[in-house]
Amino acid sequence: MALLDVSQVSVRFGGLQALDEVSVDVAAGHVTGLIGPNGAGKTTLFNVITGLQAPTTGRVLVDGEDVTLAKPHQRARKGIGRTFQRLETFGTLSARDNILVAAEMRRGWSREKFNANTLTDEVIEQVGLEGVAGERVDSLPTGTARLVEVARALATKPRVLLLDEPSSGLNESETSSLGTLLRELAGEGIAVLLVEHDMSFVMGTCEQIHVLDFGRIIAVGSPSEVQASPDVRAAYLGGEQEQVAADEAPSLVVVAQRDKASPILIDTEAPPALALRDVHAAYGAIEVIHGLDLVVPTGQVFALLGPNGAGKSSTLKVASGQLEPTSGTVEIHGRDITGTSADTLARNGVCLVPEGRGIFPNLTVTENLRMATYTGVSLKSVLDRAFERFPRLKERRKQVAGTLSGGEQQMLSMARALATDPKVLLLDELSMGLAPLIVEELYDVVKRIAADDVSILIVEQFAHEVLGVADVAAIMLHGRVEFSGAPAEVGPALDRAYLGGSIAD
């Protein structure tokens, strides 16, 4: 019997089916992976297991005991420990004191006779935090703070350990050490359930992997079995790639070259609309983009692809002025705009359609579109442009935006952006959460936009969908462009990038 048995769990948030009869088993002595695209339901499942979210249906058993109705602290006492995708540490305490809190709590409720200080020191040594034990956690790099959170969970002496994106912010050496630690913990009899976006880490650490997509388990198996699954590839990459004709125009040249990367090819007759040159960017002390070179030709569609956590959305934030690079330059039509504010760029033709759409849900369609008049464009002009491209919005113009379907909300977000007549359009995860027919319709719109000499940089996880409209494509991994070229060249490398964590065979 599995130490942790999640059986037929469903969760519904209003009209959204977040989990649909999900079953996951985690055996003692094993590291089990839980992977899936953004929005698949992974964190929701963690919350159900730990008691932070009540399931609509289904059961959670720990060592054969039903804990479905137990409160979070009761489950912790049954042996469930976890970390969080968003750091949950005591920032003003030292790393050691964060861990000591958990050790003392364990001693208090368990009535076990052990020295909490001794246990704390053992855990610090086990995780490799001796050098920062006395430092305040809020002064530590994010990756190190995540290790503190892992250590704190271990100090509760869990039988089941749930880790939500534990390698985020770690360098390659730290990630390797974490993988070794997890395997050692499993060797001691702990059942480990790992949610992680770093596929090379998952495939090298886990013995069995469950794959979630749209709230359903679509595959269970060994790393090699999961990597070979057509359903898993479709979940990460979209449907089967349409035949993409490779352009063979003689004016293709190399404009950027990185180690181990293929050249980025562009039409020399089209000047760059957007260029990021040797860009580094960070959130606090954690660098997320490492020397990025990227060129978007005028009037073309550039598809930036890559798995979760690759740095794609951060690249769009740099290009739109929301994240200032720590070094390198950003150019728009040859002009250096590094450090220019997001609102200034928006007024000068650079427009971002963010992941999650960014509409005002309590305003009507017309009121949302009215927001685009800040650039001086008349409301009539904004509405005419929006309704010409998206006739369905005209039918919904008096409807509150929050009641629109997901596809209609995405149309509204794009219509509002296009109403400002942008020269560079940045699209983040256009297809997320949408039905294939709606995605196809939106990409038809992207084709028409590009035909109007709008330069488009589009970030997309369902890569095969966007390759059908892209002129140039690149694969981003670990904050760098690792492979780039014509869509037909990029397509074959996608499976290895998404499900193996590297471009190399």
C-alpha positions as CSV (number, residue, x, y, z in Angstrom):
1,M,0.0,0.0,0.0
2,A,1.2,3.5,-0.8
3,L,2.1,5.7,2.1
4,L,0.1,8.5,0.5
5,D,-3.0,7.6,-1.5
6,V,-5.0,10.3,-3.2
7,S,-8.1,8.7,-4.6
8,Q,-10.6,10.1,-7.2
9,V,-10.2,13.7,-5.9
10,S,-12.2,16.4,-7.6
11,V,-12.2,20.2,-6.9
12,R,-14.5,22.7,-8.5
13,F,-14.2,26.5,-8.2
14,G,-17.6,27.8,-9.4
15,G,-17.7,26.8,-13.1
16,L,-14.1,25.8,-13.2
17,Q,-13.2,22.1,-12.8
18,A,-9.7,22.4,-11.3
19,L,-9.3,18.7,-10.5
20,D,-11.3,15.9,-12.1
21,E,-11.1,12.5,-10.3
22,V,-7.4,12.7,-9.8
23,S,-5.7,9.7,-8.2
24,V,-2.0,9.7,-7.1
25,D,-0.1,7.2,-5.1
26,V,3.3,7.9,-3.4
27,A,5.2,4.9,-2.0
28,A,7.6,5.1,1.0
29,G,11.2,5.1,-0.1
30,H,10.5,6.7,-3.5
31,V,10.6,10.1,-5.1
32,T,7.4,10.6,-7.1
33,G,7.0,13.4,-9.6
34,L,3.9,15.5,-10.4
35,I,4.3,17.6,-13.5
36,G,2.1,19.4,-16.0
37,P,1.7,22.7,-17.8
38,N,0.8,25.9,-16.1
39,G,-2.7,25.8,-14.7
40,A,-2.9,22.0,-14.7
41,G,-3.9,21.8,-11.0
42,K,-0.7,20.7,-9.3
43,T,-0.7,23.2,-6.4
44,T,-4.4,22.7,-6.0
45,L,-3.8,19.0,-5.5
46,F,-1.0,19.8,-2.9
47,N,-3.5,22.0,-1.1
48,V,-6.0,19.2,-1.0
49,I,-3.4,16.8,0.4
50,T,-2.4,19.2,3.1
51,G,-5.9,20.3,4.0
52,L,-5.8,23.8,2.7
53,Q,-8.4,23.0,0.1
54,A,-11.4,20.8,0.7
55,P,-12.1,18.4,-2.2
56,T,-15.5,18.3,-3.9
57,T,-15.2,14.5,-4.0
58,G,-12.6,11.9,-3.3
59,R,-10.4,10.8,-0.4
60,V,-6.8,11.4,1.0
61,L,-5.3,8.5,2.9
62,V,-2.0,8.5,4.9
63,D,-0.7,5.0,5.6
64,G,-4.3,3.7,5.1
65,E,-5.9,6.2,7.4
66,D,-8.5,8.5,5.9
67,V,-7.5,12.2,6.6
68,T,-9.9,13.8,4.1
69,L,-11.7,15.7,6.8
70,A,-8.7,16.4,9.0
71,K,-7.4,20.0,9.5
72,P,-4.0,21.0,8.2
73,H,-2.3,20.8,11.6
74,Q,-3.8,17.4,12.2
75,R,-2.4,16.1,8.9
76,A,1.0,17.5,9.8
77,R,0.9,15.4,12.9
78,K,0.1,12.4,10.8
79,G,3.4,12.9,9.0
80,I,2.7,15.3,6.1
81,G,5.2,18.1,5.5
82,R,5.4,20.5,2.6
83,T,7.0,23.5,1.1
84,F,5.3,26.1,-1.0
85,Q,5.7,27.5,-4.5
86,R,5.7,31.0,-2.9
87,L,8.3,31.1,-0.1
88,E,6.7,30.8,3.3
89,T,9.5,31.5,5.8
90,F,10.0,33.7,8.9
91,G,12.1,36.4,7.2
92,T,13.3,38.2,10.3
93,L,14.5,34.9,11.9
94,S,17.8,33.2,11.1
95,A,17.9,30.1,9.0
96,R,18.6,28.1,12.1
97,D,15.7,29.6,14.1
98,N,13.3,28.9,11.2
99,I,14.3,25.2,11.5
100,L,14.4,25.2,15.3
101,V,10.7,26.4,15.4
102,A,9.6,23.3,13.5
103,A,11.8,21.0,15.6
104,E,10.4,22.4,18.9
105,M,6.8,22.2,17.6
106,R,7.4,18.5,16.7
107,R,8.8,17.8,20.2
108,G,5.8,19.6,21.8
109,W,2.9,17.8,20.1
110,S,4.6,14.4,19.6
111,R,5.8,14.1,23.3
112,E,9.0,12.5,21.9
113,K,12.1,12.8,24.0
114,F,14.7,14.4,21.8
115,N,16.8,17.6,21.8
116,A,15.4,20.1,19.4
117,N,18.7,21.9,19.0
118,T,20.5,18.7,18.2
119,L,17.8,17.8,15.6
120,T,18.1,21.3,14.1
121,D,21.9,21.0,13.7
122,E,21.5,17.6,12.1
123,V,19.0,18.9,9.6
124,I,21.2,22.0,8.8
125,E,24.1,19.7,8.1
126,Q,22.0,17.3,6.0
127,V,20.7,20.1,3.8
128,G,24.1,21.9,3.6
129,L,23.1,25.2,5.3
130,E,26.0,25.4,7.8
131,G,27.4,28.5,6.1
132,V,24.2,30.5,6.4
133,A,22.7,29.1,9.6
134,G,23.1,32.4,11.5
135,E,21.9,34.7,8.6
136,R,18.4,36.2,8.5
137,V,16.3,34.4,5.9
138,D,15.2,37.6,4.3
139,S,18.8,38.4,3.5
140,L,19.4,35.1,1.7
141,P,19.1,34.5,-2.0
142,T,15.8,32.9,-3.0
143,G,17.3,29.6,-3.8
144,T,19.0,29.3,-0.4
145,A,15.8,30.4,1.4
146,R,14.0,27.6,-0.4
147,L,16.5,25.1,1.1
148,V,15.7,26.6,4.5
149,E,12.0,25.8,3.9
150,V,12.9,22.3,2.9
151,A,15.0,21.9,6.1
152,R,12.2,23.3,8.2
153,A,9.8,20.7,6.7
154,L,12.4,18.0,7.5
155,A,12.6,19.1,11.1
156,T,9.0,18.0,11.6
157,K,10.2,14.4,10.9
158,P,7.6,13.9,8.1
159,R,6.7,10.5,6.6
160,V,5.4,12.2,3.5
161,L,7.2,15.2,2.1
162,L,5.5,17.4,-0.5
163,L,7.9,19.8,-2.4
164,D,6.4,22.6,-4.6
165,E,9.1,23.9,-7.0
166,P,12.0,23.4,-4.6
167,S,14.7,24.0,-7.2
168,S,13.5,27.5,-8.2
169,G,16.4,29.9,-7.8
170,L,19.0,27.2,-7.4
171,N,22.1,27.0,-9.6
172,E,23.1,23.8,-11.3
173,S,25.3,22.6,-8.5
174,E,22.7,23.3,-5.8
175,T,20.0,21.6,-7.9
176,S,22.2,18.5,-8.2
177,S,22.8,18.5,-4.4
178,L,19.1,18.8,-3.8
179,G,18.4,15.8,-6.1
180,T,20.9,13.8,-4.1
181,L,19.3,14.9,-0.8
182,L,15.8,13.8,-2.0
183,R,17.1,10.4,-3.0
184,E,18.8,10.0,0.4
185,L,15.6,11.0,2.2
186,A,13.7,8.4,0.1
187,G,16.3,5.9,1.1
188,E,15.4,6.5,4.7
189,G,11.8,5.6,4.1
190,I,10.2,9.0,3.4
191,A,7.7,9.2,0.6
192,V,8.5,12.3,-1.5
193,L,6.1,14.0,-3.9
194,L,7.8,16.6,-6.1
195,V,6.2,19.3,-8.2
196,E,8.9,20.9,-10.4
197,H,9.3,22.8,-13.7
198,D,13.0,21.8,-14.2
199,M,12.5,18.7,-16.3
200,S,16.2,17.5,-16.2
201,F,15.8,17.6,-12.4
202,V,12.5,15.7,-12.4
203,M,13.7,13.1,-14.9
204,G,17.0,12.5,-13.0
205,T,15.4,12.3,-9.5
206,C,12.0,10.7,-9.8
207,E,11.3,7.0,-10.2
208,Q,7.6,7.5,-11.1
209,I,5.9,10.5,-12.5
210,H,2.2,11.5,-12.7
211,V,1.3,14.0,-15.4
212,L,-1.6,16.5,-14.9
213,D,-3.3,18.4,-17.6
214,F,-6.5,20.5,-17.2
215,G,-7.1,18.8,-13.9
216,R,-6.9,15.2,-15.1
217,I,-4.1,12.6,-14.9
218,I,-3.1,11.8,-18.4
219,A,-0.1,9.6,-17.8
220,V,1.7,7.7,-15.1
221,G,5.0,5.9,-15.5
222,S,8.8,6.0,-15.4
223,P,10.6,9.1,-16.7
224,S,11.3,7.3,-20.0
225,E,7.7,6.2,-20.4
226,V,6.4,9.7,-19.6
227,Q,8.8,11.3,-22.1
228,A,7.6,8.9,-24.8
229,S,3.9,9.5,-24.2
230,P,2.1,11.2,-27.1
231,D,-0.5,12.6,-24.6
232,V,2.2,14.2,-22.5
233,R,3.9,15.7,-25.6
234,A,0.5,17.1,-26.7
235,A,-0.1,18.6,-23.2
236,Y,3.2,20.5,-23.2
237,L,3.5,21.3,-26.9
238,G,-0.1,21.4,-28.2
239,G,-1.4,19.3,-31.1
240,E,0.6,17.7,-33.8
241,Q,2.7,20.2,-35.6
242,E,1.3,21.3,-38.9
243,Q,3.7,21.1,-41.8
244,V,5.7,24.4,-41.7
245,A,7.4,25.4,-44.9
246,A,10.9,26.6,-44.3
247,D,11.7,29.9,-46.0
248,E,14.7,29.6,-48.2
249,A,15.2,33.3,-49.1
250,P,18.8,34.1,-49.8
251,S,18.8,37.1,-47.5
252,L,18.9,35.0,-44.3
253,V,22.0,35.7,-42.1
254,V,23.3,35.0,-38.6
255,V,22.5,38.0,-36.3
256,A,23.2,36.3,-32.9
257,Q,25.1,33.3,-31.8
258,R,25.5,31.8,-28.3
259,D,27.5,28.8,-27.1
260,K,25.8,25.6,-28.1
261,A,23.0,27.6,-29.9
262,S,22.0,27.6,-33.5
263,P,22.0,31.0,-35.2
264,I,19.0,33.3,-35.2
265,L,18.1,33.9,-38.8
266,I,16.3,37.0,-40.0
267,D,15.7,38.8,-43.2
268,T,18.4,41.4,-43.7
269,E,16.0,43.6,-45.7
270,A,13.8,44.0,-42.6
271,P,15.4,46.2,-39.9
272,P,14.9,44.9,-36.3
273,A,11.8,46.1,-34.6
274,L,13.0,44.8,-31.2
275,A,16.5,43.8,-30.1
276,L,17.7,42.5,-26.7
277,R,21.5,42.4,-26.7
278,D,23.4,40.6,-24.0
279,V,20.6,41.2,-21.5
280,H,20.9,40.1,-17.9
281,A,18.0,40.6,-15.5
282,A,17.2,39.6,-11.9
283,Y,14.6,39.7,-9.2
284,G,16.5,40.8,-6.2
285,A,19.7,38.7,-5.9
286,I,18.4,36.0,-8.2
287,E,19.4,36.4,-11.9
288,V,16.8,34.9,-14.2
289,I,18.1,36.0,-17.6
290,H,21.7,35.3,-18.4
291,G,23.1,37.2,-21.4
292,L,20.1,37.0,-23.7
293,D,20.4,37.9,-27.4
294,L,17.2,38.2,-29.3
295,V,16.1,40.0,-32.4
296,V,12.6,40.5,-33.7
297,P,12.5,41.6,-37.4
298,T,10.1,44.2,-38.5
299,G,6.7,42.8,-39.6
300,Q,7.5,39.3,-38.5
301,V,6.3,36.9,-35.8
302,F,9.0,35.7,-33.4
303,A,8.0,32.7,-31.3
304,L,9.9,32.4,-28.0
305,L,9.3,28.9,-26.6
306,G,10.4,26.9,-23.6
307,P,9.2,25.1,-20.5
308,N,7.9,26.6,-17.3
309,G,10.6,28.7,-15.5
310,A,12.7,29.2,-18.6
311,G,12.6,33.0,-18.4
312,K,10.1,33.7,-21.2
313,S,7.7,36.0,-19.3
314,S,10.6,37.8,-17.7
315,T,12.0,38.5,-21.2
316,L,8.6,40.1,-22.1
317,K,8.8,42.2,-18.9
318,V,12.2,43.4,-19.9
319,A,11.0,44.2,-23.4
320,S,7.9,46.1,-22.1
321,G,9.8,48.1,-19.5
322,Q,8.4,46.3,-16.5
323,L,11.7,44.8,-15.5
324,E,14.9,46.8,-15.9
325,P,17.9,44.7,-17.0
326,T,20.9,44.7,-14.7
327,S,23.1,44.9,-17.9
328,G,22.8,44.8,-21.6
329,T,20.6,46.9,-23.9
330,V,17.0,46.9,-25.2
331,E,16.4,48.6,-28.6
332,I,13.3,49.5,-30.5
333,H,13.9,50.2,-34.2
334,G,17.5,50.8,-33.4
335,R,16.9,53.2,-30.5
336,D,18.2,52.3,-27.1
337,I,15.2,52.3,-24.7
338,T,16.9,50.5,-21.8
339,G,15.4,51.7,-18.5
340,T,12.4,53.5,-20.2
341,S,9.3,53.1,-18.1
342,A,6.5,50.8,-19.2
343,D,3.9,53.6,-19.7
344,T,6.3,55.6,-21.9
345,L,7.0,52.5,-24.1
346,A,3.2,51.8,-24.3
347,R,2.6,55.4,-25.5
348,N,5.3,54.8,-28.1
349,G,4.0,51.7,-29.7
350,V,5.2,48.8,-27.5
351,C,2.2,46.9,-26.1
352,L,2.1,43.8,-23.9
353,V,-0.9,41.4,-23.6
354,P,0.0,39.7,-20.3
355,E,-0.5,36.1,-19.2
356,G,-3.9,36.0,-17.5
357,R,-5.3,38.6,-19.9
358,G,-5.3,41.6,-17.6
359,I,-8.8,42.8,-18.2
360,F,-11.0,44.6,-15.7
361,P,-13.6,41.9,-14.8
362,N,-16.1,44.3,-13.3
363,L,-16.2,46.6,-16.3
364,T,-18.1,46.1,-19.5
365,V,-16.4,45.3,-22.8
366,T,-16.8,48.9,-23.9
367,E,-15.5,50.3,-20.6
368,N,-12.4,48.0,-20.9
369,L,-11.8,49.3,-24.4
370,R,-12.2,52.9,-23.2
371,M,-9.0,52.4,-21.2
372,A,-7.1,52.4,-24.5
373,T,-8.0,56.1,-25.1
374,Y,-5.3,57.2,-22.7
375,T,-3.0,57.5,-25.8
376,G,-5.3,60.1,-27.3
377,V,-7.1,57.8,-29.7
378,S,-10.9,58.6,-29.8
379,L,-13.3,56.0,-28.3
380,K,-15.0,55.7,-31.7
381,S,-11.7,54.7,-33.3
382,V,-10.9,52.3,-30.5
383,L,-14.3,50.6,-30.8
384,D,-14.3,50.5,-34.6
385,R,-10.8,48.8,-34.7
386,A,-11.8,46.3,-31.9
387,F,-15.1,45.3,-33.4
388,E,-13.6,45.0,-36.9
389,R,-11.1,42.5,-35.7
390,F,-13.3,40.8,-33.2
391,P,-17.0,41.0,-34.3
392,R,-18.0,38.8,-31.3
393,L,-17.0,41.7,-28.9
394,K,-19.5,44.0,-30.6
395,E,-22.3,41.5,-29.7
396,R,-20.9,41.6,-26.1
397,R,-20.1,45.3,-25.8
398,K,-22.5,45.9,-22.9
399,Q,-21.6,42.6,-21.1
400,V,-19.4,42.6,-17.9
401,A,-16.0,41.3,-19.0
402,G,-15.7,38.9,-16.1
403,T,-18.7,36.9,-17.4
404,L,-17.2,36.4,-20.9
405,S,-15.7,33.1,-21.9
406,G,-12.0,32.6,-21.7
407,G,-11.6,33.0,-25.4
408,E,-13.7,36.2,-25.4
409,Q,-11.6,37.6,-22.6
410,Q,-8.5,37.0,-24.6
411,M,-10.0,38.7,-27.6
412,L,-10.9,41.7,-25.4
413,S,-7.3,41.9,-24.1
414,M,-5.9,41.8,-27.6
415,A,-8.4,44.3,-28.9
416,R,-7.6,46.8,-26.2
417,A,-3.9,46.4,-27.0
418,L,-4.3,46.7,-30.8
419,A,-6.5,49.8,-30.4
420,T,-3.4,51.8,-29.6
421,D,-1.9,50.9,-33.0
422,P,1.2,49.3,-31.6
423,K,4.4,48.8,-33.7
424,V,5.7,46.0,-31.4
425,L,3.2,43.6,-29.9
426,L,4.2,41.3,-27.0
427,L,1.9,38.3,-26.4
428,D,2.3,36.1,-23.3
429,E,0.7,32.6,-23.4
430,L,-2.1,33.4,-25.8
431,S,-3.6,29.9,-25.8
432,M,-3.6,29.2,-22.0
433,G,-6.8,27.6,-20.9
434,L,-8.5,27.9,-24.2
435,A,-10.2,25.3,-26.4
436,P,-8.3,24.4,-29.6
437,L,-10.9,26.0,-31.9
438,I,-10.6,29.3,-30.0
439,V,-6.8,29.1,-30.2
440,E,-6.9,28.5,-33.9
441,E,-9.2,31.6,-34.3
442,L,-6.8,33.8,-32.2
443,Y,-3.8,32.7,-34.3
444,D,-5.7,33.6,-37.4
445,V,-5.9,37.1,-35.9
446,V,-2.2,37.1,-35.2
447,K,-1.5,36.3,-38.9
448,R,-3.6,39.3,-39.9
449,I,-1.9,41.6,-37.4
450,A,1.5,40.6,-38.6
451,A,0.4,41.3,-42.2
452,D,-0.2,44.9,-41.1
453,D,3.5,45.3,-40.4
454,V,3.2,44.9,-36.7
455,S,6.2,43.1,-35.2
456,I,5.2,40.3,-32.8
457,L,7.1,38.6,-30.0
458,I,5.0,35.8,-28.7
459,V,5.7,33.6,-25.7
460,E,3.9,30.3,-25.9
461,Q,4.0,26.9,-24.1
462,F,1.9,25.1,-26.6
463,A,4.6,25.4,-29.2
464,H,3.3,23.6,-32.2
465,E,0.3,26.0,-32.3
466,V,2.5,29.0,-32.7
467,L,5.0,27.5,-35.1
468,G,2.3,27.5,-37.8
469,V,2.3,31.4,-37.8
470,A,5.9,32.2,-36.7
471,D,8.6,33.4,-39.1
472,V,11.4,32.8,-36.6
473,A,11.4,30.7,-33.4
474,A,13.8,30.1,-30.5
475,I,13.9,27.8,-27.5
476,M,14.7,29.3,-24.1
477,L,16.1,27.2,-21.2
478,H,17.4,28.4,-17.9
479,G,17.4,32.1,-18.8
480,R,19.2,31.6,-22.2
481,V,18.3,31.0,-25.8
482,E,19.7,27.6,-26.5
483,F,18.4,27.0,-30.0
484,S,17.0,29.2,-32.7
485,G,16.1,29.3,-36.3
486,A,13.3,28.7,-38.8
487,P,10.2,27.0,-37.3
488,A,10.9,23.8,-39.2
489,E,14.3,23.6,-37.5
490,V,13.1,24.4,-34.0
491,G,10.2,21.9,-34.0
492,P,12.2,18.7,-33.7
493,A,14.1,20.0,-30.7
494,L,11.0,20.8,-28.7
495,D,10.4,17.3,-27.2
496,R,14.0,17.2,-25.7
497,A,13.7,20.8,-24.4
498,Y,10.3,20.4,-22.8
499,L,10.5,16.9,-21.4
500,G,14.2,16.4,-21.0
501,G,15.3,19.8,-19.8
502,S,18.0,20.2,-22.5
503,I,18.4,20.4,-26.2
504,A,21.1,17.7,-26.4
505,D,20.0,14.2,-27.2
